[in-house]
Amino acid sequence: MNTADAIRQRVQEAAKQLGRNPRPVTDDEILPETGLLDSAGILELVLWVETEFDIEIPQEDFTLDNLGSIRQMVSYIESRRA
């Protein structure tokens, strides 16, 4: 499973846990705007990314530009692991 697929799967699992219908998400959709995750769900997703990909995300990097969409998360993860 590639990075984008793993994040997409985690988003859908988190949506289910919140009692929401886990519809498919494109790589470019802004996750907070999808309504799938609330703010706590997004924070949990970021913490999962740190653990799953063995990176540390500094607080100043918690931005939509870095973590707003699946594509942006993949790019950010790749840059942190390089």
C-alpha positions in Angstrom: 0.0 0.0 0.0 1.4 3.4 -0.9 1.4 6.4 1.3 -1.6 8.1 -0.3 -3.6 4.8 0.0 -2.7 4.4 3.7 -3.8 8.0 4.5 -7.0 7.6 2.5 -7.8 4.4 4.4 -7.1 6.1 7.7 -9.4 9.0 6.9 -12.2 6.6 6.1 -11.6 4.6 9.3 -11.7 7.8 11.3 -14.9 9.0 9.6 -16.5 5.7 10.5 -15.5 6.1 14.1 -17.1 9.5 14.1 -20.3 8.0 12.7 -20.0 9.6 9.4 -20.4 8.1 5.9 -16.8 7.4 4.8 -17.2 8.5 1.2 -14.1 8.3 -1.2 -11.8 11.3 -1.0 -9.6 12.5 -3.8 -6.0 13.3 -3.3 -6.6 17.1 -3.7 -9.7 17.6 -1.6 -9.1 19.8 1.5 -9.8 17.4 4.3 -11.3 19.9 6.8 -13.7 20.9 4.1 -14.9 17.4 3.4 -16.9 17.1 6.6 -15.5 13.6 7.2 -13.4 14.6 10.2 -13.9 17.1 12.9 -11.0 19.0 14.4 -10.2 16.2 16.9 -10.3 13.7 14.0 -7.8 15.8 12.0 -5.5 16.1 15.0 -5.7 12.3 15.4 -4.9 11.9 11.7 -1.8 14.0 12.1 -0.7 12.1 15.2 -1.2 8.9 13.2 0.9 10.2 10.4 3.7 10.9 12.8 3.6 7.4 14.2 2.9 5.6 11.0 5.7 7.3 9.0 8.1 7.8 11.9 8.3 11.6 11.5 7.9 14.5 13.9 5.7 17.4 12.7 6.6 20.7 14.4 3.6 22.8 15.5 4.5 25.5 12.9 4.1 22.9 10.1 0.4 22.2 11.1 -0.9 24.2 8.1 -3.3 23.5 5.2 -0.3 24.0 2.8 1.5 21.0 4.5 -1.3 18.8 5.7 -4.6 20.0 4.1 -5.0 17.2 1.5 -3.8 13.7 1.0 -1.5 14.9 -1.8 0.0 17.6 0.5 0.4 15.1 3.3 2.3 12.7 1.0 4.5 15.5 -0.2 5.2 16.7 3.3 6.0 13.1 4.5 8.4 12.6 1.7 10.2 15.9 2.4 10.5 15.0 6.1 11.9 11.5 5.3 14.4 12.7 2.8 
